[in-house]
Amino acid sequence: MSEPTPTRTMNSLLIAGAVTFSSLVADAGVLPGTAQAADGLRTPAIVTTSATSTALAASAAPVTVRARTGGGALSVRRSPTNASGRLHTIRNGTRFRVQCRVSGQKVKGRGRTTTAWLRMASGGYVSDAYVVRPSAVARCAPAVPAPAAAPAPAPAPAPATPAQFLAQVGPSARLSQKETRVPASVTLAQAILESGWGRSDLAVSDRNYFGIKCSSAGHGPYATGCRRHPTTECDSGGCHRTTALFRTYRSPADSFKDHGNFLASSSRYRTAFSHTADPDRFAREIAKAGYATDPAYPAKLIELMRSYDLYRYN
């Protein structure tokens, strides 16, 4: 996300224009059901969001606990599951404060096997399986539900051809480059790959062209809300079907604005912005930083940029 992320995984791409659907923005993390140690594996992005009233408010005074992992670092997650993005890590033996506890993924750790996760006073969640605490931690109280998002406009017809798609969204990609320095060719390649030329259900129904997910902090300034969609996530054990909460937009233009802001405002992608004059390198760097879980992601972007001469939009 550390910054919110997106997270957020590719299906196989048929360059000739077949529909492709994928998710993105997965942080480095651990496989579900395993230790919270920071081992560098890729996992799916977050699935909780304050926009759907799953945010939690503290109901008790902070408690000081100690990390006990057996050696590795303890991962602080955006939501109470190993599948969510990693905000940062805590060294084994370090004392820190937690605010309250919630229920989440069951984890077997050094201290215990439990579904309890502790919300840190500074933000983020750690599994109770990897901490030593002087006493029980009080449950978090539900937060006040967020206001309902304004009704979204009816879905727009999907572009019939690649040329129509590029004509529709090319100006938004160029505007994004002007405002955020993200190469327009990379933006277009990502939109093609993530939305299947604008034909995916996520793009048609919610105008989300980049598979950007909601975070525990909400949906950001450009989206109108969050909606759950099926998706495919990949990790070291392979790819699997799941569901996740994705951002919804009032227009494709807002989706493109959010994408550019998402990359430009995140410290995770800072290295990529040293290569804005080299779109291929930019694509490799955002993939390396964890934009998507598919190991072939940068190669797919570069193939699209070359096949459709997307460089002409830069």
DRENKEKOL-846194 format. One record per residue: x, y, z of N, C-alpha, C in turn; residue in three letters. Coordinates in steps of 0.2 Angstrom, whole numbers, padded with zeros to 4 digits, always signed. Each point is the difference from the previous one (the first is absolute). Example, Ala and Ser with C-alpha at 12.3 -4.5 7.8 and 13.67 -1.06 7.14 Angstrom:
% residues 2
+0066-0028+0039-0004+0006+0000+0004+0006+0000ALA;-0002+0005-0004+0004+0006+0001-0004+0005+0003SER;
END
This chain:
% residues 314
+0003-0005+0000-0003+0005+0000+0001+0002+0000MET;+0017+0008+0028+0000-0001-0007-0007+0003-0003SER;-0001+0000-0007-0005+0003-0003-0006-0004-0002GLU;-0006+0002-0001-0005-0004-0002+0001-0004-0007PRO;-0001-0005-0002+0000-0004-0006-0004-0003-0003THR;+0002+0002-0002-0003-0004-0005+0003-0004+0000PRO;+0003-0005+0005+0000-0004-0002+0004-0003-0005THR;-0009-0006-0002-0006-0001-0004+0006-0007-0008ARG;+0003-0010-0013-0001-0007-0002-0003+0000-0007THR;+0003-0004-0004-0002+0000-0007-0003-0007-0002MET;-0005+0001-0004-0002-0006-0004+0004+0000-0006ASN;+0000-0006-0004+0004+0000-0006-0003+0005-0005SER;+0004+0003-0004-0002+0006-0005+0000-0002-0007LEU;-0005+0001-0003-0001-0001-0007+0001+0007-0004LEU;+0005+0001-0003+0002+0007-0002-0005+0002-0005ILE;-0003-0004-0004-0005+0001-0005-0006+0004+0002ALA;-0001+0001+0007-0006+0004+0002-0004-0005+0005GLY;+0001-0006+0001-0004-0004+0005+0000+0004+0007ALA;-0006-0002+0003-0001+0003+0007+0005-0003+0005VAL;+0003+0005+0003+0005-0002+0005-0002+0003+0007THR;+0000-0004+0005-0002+0003+0007+0005-0001+0005PHE;+0003+0004+0004+0005-0001+0005-0001+0005+0005SER;+0004-0001+0006+0000+0004+0005+0007+0002+0002SER;+0001+0005+0004+0007+0003+0001+0002+0001+0007LEU;+0006+0003+0000+0002+0004+0006+0000-0005+0006VAL;+0004-0005-0001+0001-0005+0006+0007+0002+0003ALA;+0000+0001+0006+0006+0001+0004+0004-0007+0001ASP;+0007+0001+0002+0003-0006+0002-0003-0003+0006ALA;+0000-0006+0001-0003-0003+0007+0001-0007+0000GLY;-0004-0003+0004+0000-0007+0002-0006-0004-0003VAL;+0001-0007-0001-0005-0004-0002-0005-0001+0006LEU;-0007+0000-0002-0005-0001+0005+0001-0006+0004PRO;+0000+0001+0007+0001-0006+0004+0007-0001+0003GLY;+0004+0004-0003+0007+0000+0002+0003+0005+0004THR;+0006+0000+0003+0003+0005+0004-0001+0007-0003ALA;+0000+0005+0005-0001+0007-0003+0007+0003-0001GLN;+0005-0004+0000+0007+0002-0001+0000+0003-0007ALA;+0004+0006-0001+0001+0003-0006+0004-0004-0005ALA;-0003-0004-0004+0004-0004-0004+0001+0001-0008ASP;-0004+0006-0001+0001+0002-0007-0005-0003-0005GLY;-0004-0005+0002-0005-0003-0005-0005+0005-0002LEU;-0003-0001-0006-0005+0005-0003-0007-0003+0002ARG;-0004+0004+0003-0007-0002+0002-0005+0005-0003THR;-0006-0002+0000-0006+0004-0002+0000+0007+0004PRO;-0003+0005-0003-0001+0006+0003-0006+0000+0005ALA;-0001+0005+0004-0005+0001+0005-0007-0001-0002ILE;-0004-0002+0004-0007-0001-0001-0005+0004+0005VAL;+0003+0004+0004-0005+0003+0005+0000+0007-0002THR;-0005+0004+0002-0001+0007-0002-0005+0003+0005THR;+0002+0006+0002-0004+0004+0004-0007+0002-0004SER;+0001+0000-0006-0006+0002-0004-0006-0005+0001ALA;+0002-0006+0001-0005-0005+0001-0001-0002+0008THR;+0002+0005+0004-0002+0000+0007+0004-0006+0004SER;+0006-0002-0003+0003-0005+0004+0006+0003+0004THR;+0001+0006-0001+0005+0004+0004-0002-0001+0008ALA;+0005+0000+0004-0001-0001+0007+0002+0005+0004LEU;-0003+0002+0006+0002+0005+0004+0002-0003+0007ALA;+0005+0003+0003+0003-0002+0006-0005+0001+0006ALA;+0000-0005+0004-0005+0001+0006+0004+0000+0007SER;+0006-0001+0000+0004-0001+0006+0007+0004-0001ALA;+0003+0001+0006+0007+0003+0000+0005-0005-0003ALA;+0005+0003-0003+0005-0004-0004+0003-0005+0005PRO;+0003-0006-0002+0003-0005+0004+0007-0001-0004VAL;+0005+0000+0004+0007-0001-0002+0001-0008-0001THR;+0002-0002-0005+0002-0007-0002+0007-0001-0003VAL;+0002-0006+0000+0007-0001-0003-0001-0005-0006ARG;+0004+0001-0005+0000-0004-0006+0004-0006+0002ALA;-0003-0006-0002+0003-0007+0001-0001-0004-0006ARG;+0005+0000-0005+0000-0004-0006+0004-0005+0000THR;+0005-0001+0004+0005-0005+0000+0006+0002-0004GLY;+0000+0006-0002+0006+0003-0004-0001+0005-0006GLY;-0005-0002-0004-0002+0005-0005-0004+0006+0002GLY;-0001+0005-0005-0003+0006+0002-0008-0002+0000ALA;-0003+0004+0004-0008-0001+0000-0003+0005-0005LEU;-0004-0002-0004-0003+0004-0005-0006+0004+0003SER;-0001+0006-0002-0006+0004+0002-0004+0001-0006VAL;-0006-0003+0000-0004+0000-0006-0005+0006+0000ARG;-0003+0001-0006-0005+0005-0001-0007-0002+0003ARG;-0001-0007+0000-0006-0003+0002+0002-0006+0004SER;-0005-0003+0004+0002-0006+0003+0000-0007-0004PRO;+0004+0000-0004+0001-0006-0004+0007+0000-0003THR;+0004-0006-0001+0006+0000-0003+0000+0002-0008ASN;-0006+0000-0002-0001+0002-0008+0000+0007-0001ALA;+0000+0004+0005+0000+0007-0001+0007+0003+0000SER;+0000+0006-0002+0006+0003-0001+0004+0001+0006GLY;+0007+0000+0000+0004+0001+0005+0002+0008+0001ARG;-0001+0003+0006+0001+0007+0001+0008+0001+0002LEU;+0002-0004+0004+0007+0000+0002+0001-0006+0005HIS;+0006-0001+0003+0001-0006+0004+0003+0003+0007THR;+0000-0005+0005+0002+0001+0006+0005-0005+0002ILE;+0006+0002+0003+0005-0005+0001-0002-0005+0006ARG;+0002-0006+0000-0002-0005+0005+0003+0003+0007ASN;-0004+0000+0005+0002+0002+0006-0002+0008+0002GLY;-0002+0003-0005-0002+0007+0000-0007+0001+0004THR;+0000+0005+0004-0006+0002+0004-0004+0005-0004ARG;-0006-0001-0001-0005+0005-0003-0007+0000+0003PHE;-0003+0005-0002-0007+0001+0003-0006-0002-0005ARG;-0005-0003+0003-0005-0002-0004-0007+0003+0003VAL;-0005+0001-0004-0006+0004+0002-0005-0005+0002GLN;-0001-0005-0004-0006-0005+0001+0001-0006-0004CYS;-0005-0005+0000+0001-0006-0004-0007-0001-0004ARG;+0002-0003-0006-0006-0002-0004+0001-0007-0002VAL;-0005-0003-0003+0000-0007-0003+0003+0001-0007SER;+0004-0005-0002+0003+0000-0007+0002-0007-0002GLY;+0005-0001-0004+0002-0006-0002+0003-0004+0005GLN;-0001-0006+0001+0003-0005+0005+0007-0001-0002LYS;+0005+0001+0005+0007+0000-0001+0003-0004+0006VAL;+0004-0005-0002+0004-0004+0005+0007+0003+0001LYS;+0001+0003+0006+0007+0003+0001+0004-0002+0006GLY;+0005+0004+0002+0004-0002+0005-0004+0000+0007ARG;-0004+0005+0001-0004+0000+0006-0006-0004+0001GLY;-0004+0000-0006-0006-0004+0000-0003-0001-0007ARG;-0005-0004+0000-0004+0000-0007-0007+0004+0002THR;-0001+0005-0004-0006+0004+0001-0002+0004-0006THR;-0006+0002+0000-0003+0004-0005+0000+0007+0002THR;+0003+0002+0006+0000+0007+0003+0006+0004-0004ALA;-0002+0006-0002+0005+0004-0002+0000+0007+0004TRP;+0005+0003+0001+0001+0006+0004+0001+0006-0004LEU;-0004+0005+0001+0000+0006-0004+0005+0005+0004ARG;+0006+0002-0004+0005+0004+0004-0003+0007+0001MET;+0003+0003+0005-0002+0007+0001+0001+0004-0005ALA;+0006-0001-0004+0002+0004-0005-0003-0002-0007SER;-0004-0005+0000-0003-0002-0006+0002-0007-0003GLY;-0004-0004-0003+0002-0007-0002-0001-0005+0005GLY;+0001-0006-0002-0002-0006+0004+0005-0005+0000TYR;+0001-0003+0006+0005-0006+0000-0004-0006+0003VAL;+0002-0006-0001-0003-0006+0002+0002-0001+0008SER;-0005-0001+0004+0001-0002+0007+0004-0006+0001ASP;+0001-0004-0005+0004-0006+0000+0007+0001+0001ALA;+0002+0006-0001+0007+0002+0000+0002+0006+0005TYR;-0004+0000+0005+0002+0005+0005-0001-0003+0007VAL;+0004+0003+0005-0001-0001+0007-0003+0006+0003VAL;-0005-0001+0004-0004+0005+0003-0001-0001+0007ARG;-0001+0005+0004+0000-0001+0007-0008-0002+0002PRO;-0004+0002-0004-0007-0002+0001-0004+0000-0006SER;-0007-0002+0000-0004+0000-0006-0001+0007-0003ALA;-0001+0001-0006-0001+0006-0003-0007+0001-0002VAL;-0003+0005+0002-0007+0001-0001-0002+0000-0008ALA;-0006-0002-0001-0002+0000-0007-0001+0007-0003ARG;+0001+0001-0006-0002+0007-0003-0007+0001-0001CYS;-0002+0006+0001-0008+0001-0001-0001+0002-0007ALA;-0005-0002-0003-0002+0002-0007+0000+0008-0001PRO;+0003+0002-0006+0000+0007-0001-0007+0002-0003ALA;-0001+0007+0000-0006+0002-0003+0000-0001-0007VAL;-0005-0003-0003+0000-0001-0007+0001+0006-0004PRO;+0004-0001-0006+0001+0006-0004-0006+0001-0004ALA;-0001+0007-0002-0006+0001-0004+0000-0004-0007PRO;-0006-0001-0002+0000-0004-0006+0002+0004-0006ALA;+0003-0003-0005+0002+0003-0006-0006+0002-0004ALA;+0001+0006-0004-0005+0002-0004-0001-0006-0006ALA;-0006-0001-0002-0001-0005-0005+0004+0002-0006PRO;+0003-0006-0003+0005+0001-0006-0005+0000-0006ALA;+0003+0004-0005-0004+0000-0006-0001-0007-0003PRO;-0004-0001-0005-0001-0007-0003+0006-0002-0004ALA;+0002-0006+0000+0006-0002-0004+0000+0002-0007PRO;+0005+0002-0003+0001+0003-0007+0002-0006-0004ALA;-0002+0000-0006+0001-0006-0005+0008+0000-0001PRO;+0002-0007+0000+0007-0001+0000+0003+0002-0008ALA;+0006+0002-0001+0002+0002-0006+0000-0007-0005PRO;-0001+0001-0006-0001-0006-0004+0007-0002-0003ALA;+0004+0004-0001+0007-0001-0002+0006+0003+0004THR;+0006-0003-0001+0005+0004+0003+0001+0007-0002PRO;-0001+0001-0006+0001+0007-0002-0005+0005+0003ALA;-0006-0002+0001-0005+0003+0004+0002+0001+0007GLN;+0002-0005+0003+0002+0001+0007+0006+0005+0001PHE;+0005+0000-0005+0005+0005+0001-0002+0007-0002LEU;-0005+0000-0004-0002+0007-0002-0004+0003+0007ALA;-0004-0005+0003-0003+0003+0006+0004+0002+0006GLN;+0005-0004+0001+0004+0001+0007+0007+0003-0002VAL;+0002+0000-0006+0007+0003-0001+0001+0007+0003GLY;-0005+0004-0001+0000+0007+0003+0001+0000+0007PRO;-0003-0005+0004+0000+0000+0007+0007-0002+0002SER;+0003-0005-0004+0007-0002+0001+0005+0005+0000ALA;-0001+0004-0006+0005+0006-0001-0001+0005+0006ARG;-0006+0001+0002-0001+0005+0005+0003-0002+0007LEU;+0000-0007+0001+0003-0003+0006+0008+0001-0001SER;+0003-0001-0006+0007+0001+0000+0002+0007+0001GLN;-0004+0005-0002+0001+0007+0001+0000+0002+0007LYS;-0005-0003+0004-0001+0002+0007+0004-0004+0005GLU;+0002-0007-0002+0003-0004+0005+0007-0003-0003THR;+0002+0001-0006+0006-0002-0003+0000-0008-0002ARG;-0006-0003+0001+0000-0007-0001-0001-0001-0008VAL;+0005-0003-0003-0001-0001-0008-0007-0002-0002PRO;-0002+0004-0005-0007-0002-0002+0000-0007-0003ALA;+0005-0002-0003+0001-0007-0003-0001-0005+0005SER;+0003+0001+0006-0001-0005+0005-0007+0000+0003VAL;-0003+0006+0001-0007+0001+0002-0004-0004-0004THR;+0000+0001-0007-0004-0003-0005+0001-0008+0000LEU;+0006-0002+0001+0001-0007+0000-0003-0004+0006ALA;+0001+0004+0006-0003-0003+0006-0008+0000-0001GLN;-0003+0005-0003-0007+0001-0001-0002-0006-0004ALA;+0003-0001-0006-0001-0006-0004+0000-0007+0004ILE;+0005-0001+0003+0002-0006+0003-0005-0001+0006LEU;-0001+0005+0004-0005-0001+0006-0007+0000-0002GLU;-0002+0004-0005-0007+0000-0002-0002-0004-0006SER;+0005-0003-0003-0002-0004-0006-0003+0004-0005GLY;+0003+0006-0002-0002+0005-0005-0006+0003+0002TRP;-0001+0001+0007-0006+0003+0002-0006-0004+0001GLY;+0000-0007-0001-0005-0004-0001-0001-0004+0007ARG;+0004+0000+0005-0001-0004+0006-0006+0003+0004SER;-0003-0004+0004-0005+0002+0004+0002+0006+0004ASP;+0006+0000+0003+0002+0005+0004+0000+0007-0003LEU;+0002-0001-0007+0001+0007-0004-0007+0002-0002ALA;-0005-0005-0002-0006+0002-0003-0005+0002+0006VAL;+0000-0003+0005-0005+0001+0006+0003+0006+0005SER;+0006+0000+0001+0003+0005+0005+0005+0004-0003ASP;+0001+0000-0006+0005+0005-0004+0007-0001+0004ARG;+0002-0005+0002+0007-0002+0003+0004-0003-0005ASN;+0005+0004-0003+0003-0003-0006+0007-0003+0002TYR;+0002+0001+0007+0006-0002+0002+0000-0005+0006PHE;-0005-0003+0002-0001-0005+0005+0003+0003+0007GLY;-0001+0007+0001+0002+0002+0006-0005-0002+0006ILE;+0003-0002+0005-0005-0003+0006-0001+0006+0005LYS;-0005-0001+0004-0001+0004+0006+0005-0002+0005CYS;+0002+0005+0005+0004-0002+0005-0004+0001+0007SER;+0003-0002+0005-0003+0001+0007-0001+0008+0001SER;+0004+0004-0004-0001+0007+0001-0006+0003-0004ALA;-0003-0004-0004-0006+0002-0005+0002-0001-0007GLY;-0003+0005-0004+0000-0001-0007+0004+0006-0003HIS;+0003+0005+0003+0003+0005-0002-0004+0006-0003GLY;+0003+0005-0003-0004+0006-0002-0003+0000-0006PRO;+0001-0005-0005-0002+0000-0006-0006-0005-0001TYR;+0000-0006+0004-0005-0005+0000-0006+0002+0003ALA;-0006-0003-0001-0006+0001+0003-0002-0005+0005THR;+0003-0006+0000-0001-0005+0005+0004-0006-0002GLY;-0003-0006+0003+0004-0006-0001-0006-0006-0002CYS;+0002-0005-0004-0004-0005-0001+0004-0007-0001ARG;-0003-0005+0003+0004-0006+0000-0001-0004-0007ARG;+0006-0002-0003+0000-0003-0006+0004-0007+0000HIS;-0001-0005-0004+0004-0006+0000+0007+0002-0004PRO;+0005-0003+0002+0007+0002-0003+0004-0006+0001THR;+0006+0000-0004+0005-0005+0001+0006+0003+0003THR;+0003-0004+0005+0006+0003+0004+0005-0006-0001GLU;+0007+0003-0001+0005-0005+0000+0005+0001+0005CYS;+0003-0006+0003+0005+0001+0005+0005-0006-0002ASP;+0005-0001+0004+0005-0005-0001-0003-0007-0001SER;-0006-0001+0002-0003-0007+0000-0004+0000-0007GLY;-0001+0005-0004-0004+0000-0006-0005+0005+0001GLY;-0005-0001-0005-0006+0005+0000-0006-0003+0002CYS;-0005+0004+0003-0006-0003+0002-0005+0006+0000HIS;-0006-0003+0000-0006+0005-0001-0002+0002+0007ARG;-0002+0006+0001-0002+0003+0006-0005+0006-0001THR;-0001+0004+0005-0004+0006-0001+0004+0006+0003THR;-0002+0006-0002+0004+0006+0004-0005+0006-0002ALA;+0001+0005+0005-0003+0006-0001+0004+0005-0005LEU;-0004+0002-0005+0003+0005-0005-0003+0007+0000PHE;+0004+0005-0002-0003+0006+0000-0005+0001-0006ARG;-0005+0005+0002-0005+0001-0006+0001+0008-0001THR;-0001+0001-0007+0001+0007-0002-0006+0003-0004TYR;-0001+0006+0000-0006+0003-0004+0002+0000-0007ARG;+0006+0000-0002+0002+0001-0007+0007-0003-0001SER;+0001-0003-0006+0007-0002-0002+0005+0005+0002PRO;-0001+0006-0002+0005+0006+0002+0002+0000+0007ALA;-0005-0002+0005+0002+0000+0007+0004-0006+0001ASP;-0001-0005-0003+0004-0006+0001+0008+0001-0002SER;+0000+0004-0006+0007+0001-0002+0004+0005+0004PHE;-0004+0005+0003+0003+0005+0005+0002-0004+0006LYS;-0004-0005+0003+0002-0003+0006+0006-0005-0002ASP;+0000-0003-0005+0006-0004-0002+0007+0004+0000HIS;+0000+0006-0003+0006+0004+0000+0001+0003+0007GLY;-0005+0002+0004+0002+0002+0006+0002-0006+0005ASN;-0003-0006-0001+0002-0006+0004+0008-0001-0001PHE;+0002+0000-0006+0007-0001-0001+0005+0006+0002LEU;-0002+0006-0002+0004+0006+0002+0000+0001+0007ALA;-0005-0001+0004+0000+0001+0007+0003-0005+0005SER;+0002-0006-0003+0002-0006+0004+0008+0000+0000SER;+0003+0000+0005+0007+0000+0001+0003-0007-0003SER;-0005-0005+0000+0002-0007-0003+0003+0001-0007ARG;-0003+0004-0004+0001+0001-0007+0005+0005-0002TYR;+0003+0003+0005+0005+0006-0001+0005-0002-0005ARG;+0003-0006+0000+0005-0002-0005-0002+0001-0007THR;-0006-0002-0001-0003+0000-0007+0000+0007-0003ALA;-0001+0005+0005+0000+0007-0003+0007+0003-0002PHE;+0005-0004+0001+0006+0002-0002+0001-0003-0007SER;-0005-0003-0003+0000-0003-0007-0006+0002-0004HIS;-0003+0006+0001-0006+0002-0004+0002+0000-0007THR;+0006+0001-0002+0002+0001-0007+0000-0007-0003ALA;+0000-0005+0003+0001-0007-0002-0006-0004+0002ASP;-0005+0000-0004-0006-0004+0003+0001-0007+0001PRO;+0004-0003-0004+0001-0007+0002+0003-0001+0007ASP;+0005+0004+0001+0003-0001+0007-0005+0002+0006ARG;-0004+0005-0002-0005+0003+0005-0005-0006+0002PHE;-0002-0004-0006-0004-0006+0001+0003-0005+0005ALA;+0007-0001-0002+0003-0005+0004+0001+0002+0008ARG;+0001+0006+0001+0001+0003+0007-0007+0000+0004GLU;-0005+0001-0003-0006+0000+0004-0002-0007+0001ILE;+0001-0005-0004-0001-0007+0001+0005-0002+0006ALA;+0006+0002-0001+0005-0002+0005-0002+0002+0007LYS;-0004+0006+0000-0002+0003+0007-0006-0003+0003ALA;-0003-0005-0004-0006-0003+0002-0007+0002-0002GLY;+0000+0003-0006-0006+0002-0003-0005-0006-0001TYR;+0003-0005-0003-0004-0006-0001+0003-0006+0002ALA;-0003-0006+0001+0003-0006+0002+0002-0004-0006THR;-0002+0001-0006+0002-0004-0005+0007+0001-0002ASP;+0004-0005+0000+0007+0001-0002+0001+0002-0007PRO;-0005-0001-0004+0001+0002-0008-0003+0007-0001ALA;-0002+0003+0005-0003+0007-0001+0003+0005-0004TYR;+0007+0001+0002+0003+0005-0004+0001-0002-0007PRO;+0001-0006-0002+0001-0003-0007-0006+0001-0004ALA;-0006-0001+0004-0007+0001-0004-0001+0008-0001LYS;+0002+0004+0004+0000+0007-0001+0004+0002-0006LEU;+0006-0002+0000+0005+0002-0005-0003-0003-0007ILE;-0002-0006+0000-0003-0003-0006-0006+0005-0003GLU;-0004+0002+0004-0006+0004-0002+0003+0007-0002LEU;+0005+0003+0003+0002+0006-0002+0003+0000-0007MET;+0004-0006-0001+0003-0001-0007-0005-0002-0005ARG;-0005-0004+0001-0004-0003-0005-0005+0006-0002SER;-0002+0004+0004-0005+0005-0002+0004+0007+0000TYR;+0006+0001+0000+0004+0006+0000-0003+0005+0005ASP;-0001-0002+0006-0002+0004+0005+0004+0006+0002LEU;+0007-0001-0002+0005+0005+0001-0002+0007-0003TYR;-0004+0000-0005-0002+0006-0004-0004+0005+0004ARG;-0003-0003+0006-0004+0004+0004+0004+0004+0005TYR;+0007-0002+0001+0004+0004+0005+0001+0007-0002ASN;
END
